[in-house]
Amino acid sequence: MVTLTSPHMQRLHSLHNNIRYELCNKNSNMITRNDVMIVKNSRKYGRNSGRGKKCLAIAIDAAPSSLSSEARGIRWGLTKLQGAREEMEDDVVIIKNQADEDDGNDDKGGFAGFSYAAVFDGHAGFSSVQFLREELYNECAAAFQEGQLLDSKDFTDIRKALEKAFRAADSKLLSWLETNGQDNESGSTATVMLLRNDKLFVSHVGDSSLVLSRSGKPEVLTNSHRPYGTNKVSLQEIKRIKEAGGWVVDGRICGEISVSRAFGDMRFKTKKNEYPNYGMFHVRMLKKGVKEGRWTEKFASRVQFSGDLVTSIPDVLQVTLGPEVEFVILASDGLWDYIKSSQAVKYVRNQLREHGDVQMASEALARLALDRQSQDNISIVIADLGRTDWRSLPSMQRQNFVIELVQAVATMGVVSIGIWMFSLLS
């Protein structure tokens, strides 16, 4: 287990109040109890090994997820489901700005009034995720000088700080994987958001995605880093991989991995000067390909990697959150591969209209992905900015009734005009 070392992370501990634990078997909706990783705010933190054969949902912060029309700051919902996978390799960390709490505490917390949320999607084992869940936060906190840099008006400084944090976390992870020996071929994507009521910063590596709702219209803020497809980002990723000496087979780098940006994944990175044993992982991968008949020994002998095939350099962006922005959805590809962004936004809005509970909305959205036959782990974070009075918005049922009524009246009008014209002509 990773030791909690930073001042903010040391203040986090497991919750036992105002928390619901849900475990559902892949073939059942029976609810039981178990120890899970929980995050409520920057003073409370817990951990979950990520292993097991049940799907996992975490319900947090249920108390403030009410229908109150008063602005109570950002309200959070978090759900994780293992789904059909044999292991749970996703994870989520949320460290809330103290101003979002209803306890009267004015302490802003670690990022100058910003909340920190990250979704990790691991592969080839859970070790990389387990390491990054704390280390990436630590590196971001250090790069931002405990939040002071976030007040800078120069976005270039913020972008460079996030890039530095991601590089440092990846370097430490690679060193740890090499010496630890457990899951040393593992890796993880990561999408981090720093959220305040008026501003959002995103740092993104991999194929999770972040979508915000602007008056009900979806706005996708991230691009999936995948080595397949005909979109601009995918073509750029494929070009970069080939220029570094790699190749893509059936949408996978060297026929192995389907994401082109991630932490870890030692065999696809070239740091031989720093870590002399890196070449061993390249050779092992090439020998495996020869043994499996995917390429010949002659081909393997000619392979020369001149750069990282998988990189941890993030896409970084800044978004100003005007009054029309209602909520943000950050989720792993276990959701987005099965539900379109427009469908997710519409579904969450309908949920919030009905009951106003952000946590219930996140759980319902995860279950919808399961109903759509999602075959992957599913991790979802929803942040409601607290500026929308969901009670004042008409329900979907009422909207549908009005639409159907207008359509019916229009149809009757057309038919009446048609009968009248026919009577004139006859």
N, C-alpha and C positions, 0 to 999 in steps of 0.2 A: 504494500500500500504506500501511496505517496505521502510524505510527511507534510503537514501544513506549517509552512515556515513564515510566510509574509504576515505583517501585522493585521491586515484585514482578514486574511484567510484564517488566522488563529482565532478570530472572534466568532467564527461560524461553528455551529454545532447542530446536532439532530433535534428536530422539533417533535413534540408529543401532543401539542395542543393546536386546535384549529386546522388539523391536517387529516385528510382522508387517504388511506392506502387502498389501492385497488389492484388485484391481480386477477387476470382472466385467462383461463386455459385456452389453448388454441381452438379447442372444440367445445368450449363452454363459456358462459358468461357468469359463472359462479364467482362471488366475491369472497376473498380470504384476506389475511393479513401477512405481511412480511416486512423485513427490513429493507428500506430503499434509500436511494440518494435523494436528499431533500434540500432545496434552497428556498429560503423565504426572503431574507434580506442580508445586508452585509455583516450581520452579527450571528447568523445562523447557517450552519452548513453540515452536511452529512455525506455519506458515501455508499455506493453500491458496487459490487464487484462486476456487475454487467453480465454475469453468467446466469444460466438457468434455462428452463424450457417452458416458461410461462410468459404470457405477454403482460407487460407492466405499465400501469398508469399511475402517475403521481398527481394528486390533487393538492394544490397549495393555495394559501391566502384566500380561503373561502369567505371569510367575514366581510371584507370590503367589496366583494363582487355582488353588489346589490343593485336595485333599480333606482337608487337615489339620483335625483337630477342635479345635486350639488357636485361641483368638480372636486374630486378627492385625489387628484394626481393620477399617475399612471397605474392602472390595475393589470395584474399579470395572471395568466393561465399557462400551465405547463402539463403536458402529457407525453409519456413515453410508452410505446407498445413494442414488444418483441415480434409480434406477428408470426409469420410462418417460418422464420429463420430458426436454426438450431441454437444460435447464441445471440445474446444482446450485445451489439458492438457500437450502438449509439450512446451518446450521453449529452447532458445539458447542464450548463452552469448559469445561474442568474444571481447577480449581486446587485441588490436594489439600492437606489439612492434613498437615503433616509427621509428625504422630503416626501417620498411616496407613501410613507407610513402614516397611519392615523393616530400616532401616539404623542403628537405634539413635539417630537424631537426635531430640532432644527439642524442637527448635524448632517451635513451634506454627504458624508461618506467619501469613498476613495477616488471619484473622478469628477470633482468640481460640479456636483449637481447632476451628473450623468449616471444612469444605470448601465450595468454591463451584463450582456447576455451572449452566450455562445452555444452553438449546436455543433457537436462532433459526430462524424460518421466514420467509424473505423472499418478496417478490412485486414484480413489475415491475422486476426487476433485483437485482443482488447488492450494490450499493453501500451500502445501509442496513445490511445484515448485516455487511459488512466494517468499517464504522465502529463499530458497536455492540459487536462482539466484544471490543474493548479498552475502549471508552469507558464502557460500562455497568459493567464491573468497577471501573474507576477511580472512578466516581461512587458506587458502593456502598461501596468502601473508604473514600472521603472522608466519606460520610454516617455511617458506623459508627465513624469515628475509629480506623481500622485495627483494628477489632474490639472496642474498649473498650465501646461502647454495647451490644453483644450480651450483656454480663453484666448488663444492666439487667433488673430484675424487672417493669418496666412495659412491657407489650406495646405500649401506645400510642406510646411513644417509638420503638420498633423499626418500627412501621407507618409512622409519619411519616417516619422516616429512609429507608425504602425508597421511599415515595411521592416524597420529595424527590429521591432518586437517579434515579428513572425520569423525572421531569419535567425534571431538568437534562440528562440524556442525550438526551432527545427534543429539547429546545430547541437543544442544540449540533448535533444531527444535522440539524435543519431549516435552521439557518443554514449548515451545511456543504453541504447539498444545493442550497441557493439559489445559493451562490457557486461550487460545484464544477461544476454544470451537467450532470454525468453521472448518468444514472438519477434525475433530480430528481423523478420521480413515484414512486420506489420506496418501499417500507416494509418493516417486519418485525415479527412477533410476537416475544415473548420470555417464557420462563418460567425463573425463577431459583430455585434452592434453595440454602440454606445449611444444611449437614448436619453434625451431630455425632452421636455414638453414642446420645445420650439425647434429642436435640431436633432439630426441623426447622422452618425458616422458609421460606415460599414466597411469591414475588412474581410475579404472573402477569398477562400481557396477551396476549390472542389465543386461538388454538384448539389449541395444544399441550396436553398433559395430564400430570398426575402421579398415579400410583397406587401405593399401598403394600400389601404383603401382611401381613395379621395372621393368623398361623397358617394361611395358605393362603386366607384370605378377602380379596377385594379391597376396598380403600377408595379411592374416587376423591376426590382433594382439590381439584380445580380444575373450573371450569365454562367451557365454550367461549363466547367472546364473538363470537357470530354473530347477524346480524339476521334470523333466521328460526327457525321452530319455535314450539311452544306452551309450552315450559317457562318458568319464572319469570324466569330470567336473560335469555333471548332477548326476552321481552315487555318487560322493563325497558330493554333496549338499543334496541329499536324505538321505545319511547316517548321515550327521550332524544334519539334522532336526529330524530324528528318535531318535538319541542319546539325543537330547534336550527335548524329550517327545512329539514331534509332529508326524504327519502322513501326507501322501500324497494321495489324491483321485483325479483321473482323471487329473493328472498333476498340481494339486493345493494344496497348503499347507492347511491342515484342510478343504479342499474343497473350499477355499476362494480365494487365491491369487496365481498367476502363475509365480511370480519371487521370488527367494530365497534370493536375496541381494538387499536392498533398504534403503533409508532414510525414517524416519517416520514409518508408519505402527505400531502404538503403541500397538495394541492388540497382536502382535506377538513378543514382546520384554519383557524382564524380568528385570525391574529396580525398583522393589518395594521398595528397600531401599532408592533410591533417590526420587522416586515419589510415595507416598502411594496410589494414586488413580489408579495406573496401573492395579491392580487386577480387578478393575471394568470393564475394557475393555475386559479382558480375560473372565470374567463371562458373560458379555453381548454377546460375540461371542458364548460361549457354550450354553447359553439359546436360542439364535437364531437358532442354529443347532438342538436343541431338538424340538423347535416349528415347524421347517420346516421338521421334520422327518428324518434328516440326521444321527442322533444318539440318543441313549436313555439317560434318566436322570441318569441311573446307570453308563453308560459309561462316561458321563460328570463329574460325581462326582469323578471318578478315575483319571482324567487328572491332571497331575502335570508337568508344564514346568520347566525344570532345566536350560534352556539357551535360547538365542534368536533363534527363528525359522527363522526370517528374520534378517540378519545382514548387517551392513554398512561397514564392513571390505573390503577394495578394493583389487583387483589385481593390482599390480604396475609393470611396466616394462619400460625398457630403450632401445631405438633403435638408432643406429648410422645411419645417413642418408648419404649414399655414392652418387656419381654422377649419379648412375643408378636410384635413387628414383625420380619420376616425381611429384607425388601429393599424397595427403592423403584425404580420404573420411571418415568423421565421421557422422553417421546417426542413427536415432532411428529405432526400429524394424518395423515400418511402411514401411520402404524401404526394409530391409533385409529379411523380411518374404515373399517377393514377387519377389525379384530380387537377383540372386546369385552375389557373390562378383566378379566373373570373368566377368559376364555380365555388372555389373556397371562400372568396370574399362575399359572395351572395349568401352562402350557407352560414357563415359566421354572423353576418348582419341579421339574418333571420333569427338565429339563435339569440342574439342580444336583444332583439325586439321582443322576443317571447319572455325572457326571464332576466336579462341583464347580467348574468353570471359568466364572467370571462373564463373561469375554470371549466364550467360545464360546457361552454362553447368549444374549448380545446379538446375535451374528451369526446364530444359528439363528432367533431371533425376527424379525429383519429379513427373512431368507429366507422365513419363513412368510408375512409380509405380501406379499412378491412372489408367492408361490404363490397367495395370495388375490386376485391381480390388482390390487394397489395401483398406482394411476396417478400417484402423487405421490412427491416426495423423502421419504426415510425417515431419521430420526435418532433413535437410541435410546441412553439412558444407563441402566445398571443399577448400583445401589449395594447390595451385599450387606453388611449390618451386621456380619457376621463372628461372629454369636452362635449360629448354627445349625450343628450337626454333621450335614451332609447325608448322611454315610455311615450314620448311625444311623436315618434315615428309610427306611421300606420303599419300594421302587421302585414305579412305577405298574403295572408288569407283575404284581408280587406282589400289590399291592392289588386289581387287577382279578381275579386268580386267586381270591383269598379271597372277593371279592364274588360271583363266578360260582359258586364252590363252595357258599357259603351259600344263594344263590338256587336252586341245583340241589337241595340237601338239603331246602329248604323246599318246593319243587315236588313232590319225591318224597314228602314227608310228607303234603301235601295230597291227592295222588293215592292214597296208601295208605289214608288216612282215608276217602276217597270210596269206594274198593273195599270196605273193611270195612263201611261203612254200607249200601252196596248189597247186600252179602251178607246182612246182618241183615234187610233188608226183603224180600228175595226168598224 
